[in-house]
Amino acid sequence: MHGALAETIAILALAATLIAAVSRPFGWSEAVLAVPMAGLLVALDVEPASAAVDRLKAIGPTVGFLAAILVFGHLCAQAQLFDYLGTLASRASRADPRRLLLLVVMLAAGVTAVLTLDATVVLLTPVVLAAATRLGVSARAPAYACVRLANSGSLLLPVSNLTNLLAFTACGLSFGRFAALMVLPWLLACAGEWLSLRVAFRAELVPAPQTEVPPVAAPRYALVVLALTVAGFVITSSVHVAPAWAAVGGCVLLLAARPRDIVPRRLIASASPGFCAFVLALAVVVDGVTRHGLSHALAHVVPSGDGLPALLGMAFAAALLANLVNNLPATLALVPLIAGQPVLALAMLLGVNIGPNATYGGSLATLLWRRLLPEDAAPRAREFHALGLATVPLILALTTVGLWASVRVLGV
């Protein structure tokens, strides 16, 4: 099927898929509508069956890694790693919410970089809220820090975000080179997020009477496995082995330490099979849309070259698209257009990772964070968007300049 009818069907399928993923009626999985929409496009030949199979083969390893790292994060939580980190932050803050905010920013950035943004949103946020409540200080700034750093803090490593994984496979950089080029933008993004929250919530960051927080034993085995797994990401990538194997190895080591605690149903659920199916189906739907007009339209927007104006144009175009259609479909649509152009791919990641902090709909992680928050801790949409629109453009511009400087100093 070709022409205006095919284009209209593809766009409506993408819109329905995203609306269902954002709203999740009756608590349904994101995949409930995404999979039928992908099947419909194939059945109507809007998306040729051979193209759909090729797309699934291309994205399959990336989704496999996502599932493995989600299980790894779940096992780290079972090993009390997040509780330990939260207790450390509580004790180090000494009931000073300004110090707690800085510690949460650092903690969220580190967890996001190593264990993906999903671990920060799902596993770290409840620990941070509990820590603020225990200290008797406002939890709003630390809660914001978790979601803001879940997005912005995912710039550092290819494994930090699904968007990174998608771009990493297309940009041709090694794991180490990717991290080296992104470390300055990552640091600038983290600093910008901290300063934004420090200023925005300055009236609430009032020290409370110091509360004694009892120490907890360090989960040493889990910390060692975490370090080995991160090292495994670097090593496997350098020898052209899928980093998913390092994540699987980390899971095996953590499972071996507590075999009696294994509950197969929970282990499978921790891999988020519904979300993984959603990602696969969304890739097919987005390919159908790009095949019928979107790719041609975006080709006129994507700049060329690696100068500062081109990087700024790429970052802001990607951020705008992420807030219009969500950052995951934005990445799927843009990656084919910047394949083999690593500097533009990194600039795109700045846009699709930092940009979603401007609106609720920019990232599925943000929507998940909003649903998981207690009602009294969830910010109003107007407040969230006002803060995002006031701060995201500045942070995005600053980090893009940082990327440009890194490329000039280190090369590609």
N, C-alpha and C positions, 0 to 999 in steps of 0.2 A: 504494500500500500504506500502511495506517495502523495505529495501535494498537500493542500490546505487541510483536508480531512485527517490525514495521518498526523500532521502537526498538532491539530486541535486535540485529537485523542491522546497523543503523547503528553501534552501539557496538562490536560485534565487528569490523566492518570498520576502524574507527578504531584499535582496539587492535592488530589485525594489522598495519596500516600503520605504526604507531609502533614496534612491536617489531622489525619488519623494518628500519626506518630506523635504529634504535639499534644493532642487532646486525650488520646488513649481512652476512648469511651468504655465505661464499665470495667476499667482497669485492664483492658485487653493488651496483649503484646503489640509492639509496633509492626510485627510481621503479619498480623491478621488480615490487613488490607494490602500490604505491600506485595506479598506473594501472589495473590490473585491478580493484582494489577500488572505485575510482570508477566504472568501467564497470559493475561488478556492481550497484551501488546504482541506477544509471540504468536498467539492464536490468530490475531488479525493481520499478521505480517507487517505490523508497524515496526517491530524489531525482528529481523530475520532470526530463525532458530539457530543458525550457524554462528551468527554474531553474538547471540545471547550465551551460547556455550563457550565461545572464546572469551567473553567478558567474565564469565564465572571461573574459567580456568585461570585467568590472569589475576583475579582478586582473591581466589580461594586461599592461597598461602597466607595472605595478609589477614584474612578473617580467622584462619587457623591460629595464627600468632595471637590475635586479639583474645580468642577463647582461652588459650594457654596462660596468658598474662593475667586474665581475670581470675582464673582458678588460683594462680600463684598469689594474687592479692588476698583472696579469700583465705588461703591457708596461712598467710602471714597474720591476718586478723585473728584466726583461731589460735595462733601461737602467741597471742597477746602483744604483738609488736606495736600496734597502734595505741593500745592502752598504755604501754610503756612510754611511747613518744609523747602522748598527751600528758602523762604524769610529769615527765621531765619538763615540758613547757610550763605546766602549772607551778612547779616548784621554782623554776628559774625566774618566773615573772614576779614572784613575791607580791602578788595581789595588785600589781601595777598594770592596768589595762593597756597602757602604751607599750610597755615591755612585752605583754602578752601578745599584742597585735604583731609586733615585730617577729616574735618567735613563731607565731602561727604562719605568717607570710613565708618565713624561711622553711618551716616544716612542710607546708603545703607545696612549696616550690620543689623541695626535694622529693617528696612522695610522688608528686605528679611526674617529675622527670624520670623516676626509676620505675614506678608501678602503674603508670598511666593516670589520666585525669579521673577515670572512673573510681579508682581507689580513693582519691582525695574527696570526691563528692559523696560516695556511698559509705566509706569506712572511716575516713578521718573527720568529716564534718560532725557526726554525732559525738565523737570523742572531744572535739573542740568545744561544742556547746555544753557538754557536761563539765568540762574544765572551767569554763567561764561561770557557770552556775555555782560550782563548788567554791570558787573564789569570791562570789558575790559581786561580780562586775558585769557590765553590759556585754551581751553576747553578739550584738548586731555587727560590730566591726569585724570580729574574728570569723563570723559566719560568712560575711561578704568576702573576707580574705580567702576562704576555702574555694568559693566558686570562681572568683576573679583569677586566682592563681591556678585553678584547675585548667582554665583556658590559656591564660598568658604564660603560665609556668610550664606549659607543654612544648616549649620551643626547643629545648636543649638536645634531646636525643631522638633518633628515629622511632624508638619504641614508646615515646611518651604519649602519643596520640594516634588514633587511627588515621587522621589526616596526614600526619608525618609519614606513617608507613606507606600510604598511597603515593605520596610524592617521592619518598626515598627510592622506591622501586623504579621510578621514571627518571630521576635526576642523575644517576650514575656516580654519585659520591660514595666514598667508603664511610663506614660508621664513624670512624675517628675524625675524618675531614668534616663530615656533617656537624659533629659536636663542636669541633674547633671553630668553625665559622659561626655557629649559633650561640656560643657561650656569651659573647658580649651583648648581642640583642637580648638574650635571656636575662642576664644580670640587669640590664637597663629596664626591661619589662617588670621584673620583680621590684626594683627600686621605685619605678613609677607607680606601680599598684600600691605599694606601702605608703608612699607619700600622698597619693590620692585619698586613701582611706584615713590616713592620719589627719589630714586637713578636714575631710568631710565629716568625720565623727569626733572632732576634737572636743565638743561639748560633753560627749558621753564618756570620754576616756579619763575618768576621774578615779584616782586610787581608792581602794577600799581597805578597811582594816585587814592586816595580814592574817591569812588563814593557814594553819599548819596542814600541809599535804603530805601524808605518809609516803615514804619511798616504796617502790616496787622493784622486784628483782628483774634484772635485764634478761630478756630471752636470748641468751648468747648464741644458741644454736641457730635460731631464726636469723639473727643478725649476720652470722657467718655465711649462711646459705644465701642471704640477700646479696652480700658482697660477691660471693662466687658467681651468682646468677648475672649480676651486672657485668662482671669480668667476662662471663661467657658470651654476653651480647657482643662485646667488642671482638673477642677472639673468633667466634663463629662468622661474624661479618667479614673479618679480615681474610678468612680462608674460603669465602664464598659459600658458606653453609647458612641455611635459613636460621635467623636468631630464635625462631620458635623452639628449636631444639634446646637452646639454653633455658628457656622458660619451662619446658617440659622437664628438663633435668632438675631445676629448682623445685618443681612440684613433687617429683619423685623423692628428693631428699627430705622435704618437709613431711611427706606422707610416711616415709620410712621411720621417722622419729616417733610418730603417734599412730600406729596402724589401727589401734582399737577405736580411735575417734573417727574413723572413716565412715561416712554415711553416703553411699553412692548417690542417693537422690539429691542431697544437698550439694554434692560435688558437681553433679551435672548441672544443677540449677545455677551454680556460681559461674559457670561458663557462659551464661546468658544465651542459650540456644535461640531464643526468640529474637534477640537483638542481632545475633549473627545472621540469622535467616533474613532479617530486615535489611541488613547491609548488602547481602547478596542480591536480594530482589531489587533494592534501590539502585544498585549498579546497573541492572538490566533496564530499569525504567529510565534512569538518567541517560543511558546510552541511546534509548529510543528517542528521547527529547533532543539530544545533541545531533543525532542523525537527521533530524527533520527541522533544522533551522537554528537551534541554539549555538551549535559549534560555529556556524558561519557568523552569527551576530557577535559572539565573544571574540572571534579572530580579529575583529576590527577594534576591540578594546584592549587586548593584550599587547603591551608594548614590546619593543625589541631592544637588545643591548643590555649592558650591565652598569650603565651610568646611574647616578643618583636620581635624576628625573624619571628614568625608566623603572627603577626599583620603587620609588614612591607611587608612581602610577599603578604598578602591579599590586602593591600592598593595599592601596585604598580601593582599587577596583575589586579585589578579592574580598575585602571587608564588606563592601557594599553588597556584593552578591551573596555573601554568607548571611547577612541580616535579612535579605529578601527571601532566600530559599533554604536557609540553614547551611551550616558550614560543610556538612558531609556531602550533600549533592553539589555544592559549589566546588568542592575539591575534585569530585569525580568528573565534573564538566571541564575544569581548567587543566587538570593534569595532562590530558593528551595534547593540549596546545602548547605546553612548555616542556614537553619531554626532550631530554638532551640539552636543556638550558638550566643548569643547576642554580645559577644565581637568581634567575627569575623564579625558579621553583621555591627557593628559600624565602624570597620576598612574598610570594603567594602565601606561604605558611604563616608569615607574620600577619597577613590580612585575615586568613580563615581561623587563626587561633586567638589573636588579640581582638579582632573585630567583633566577635560574638558577645563580648562583654557589654556591648552597647544596648542590646535588646534581649528580652527573654527568648525569642524564637531563633536567635542566632546559633545556638548550640543545643544539642540534645542533653548534654551534661548539665547545662543551666536549667533546663526544664525539669530534669530529674532532681536536681538540688532543690528547686522550688517545691516539688511535690513531697520531698522527704522532710522538709523543715516543719517544726511545730507551727501551728497557726499564728501564735503570738510572736514568732521569730521571723516569719516570712515578710519580706518588704513589699510594700505596695508597688504596683507596676509603674506608677508615675515616678516614685522615688528611684526605683531601679534604673529606669530609662533616663531620667534626668542626670543621675550620676554617671551613667555609661556614656551618654552623648557628650557630656562635659569633659570627660577624661580620656576616652579611647582615642580620639584623633591625635591628641598630644603624645600619648604613649606610643601609638603606632608610628608617628613621624620620627620620634626619638629612636625607636628600635630599628627603623629602616636606615637611618643614618649610621647607626651602629653596625648593621650588616654591611653597608657600603664600605665603612672603614675596615671591617674585618677582611673583606674580599681584597681590598687594596693592599693590606699588610700581608695576609697569608696566601693570597692567590687561591685558585680553585683546584 
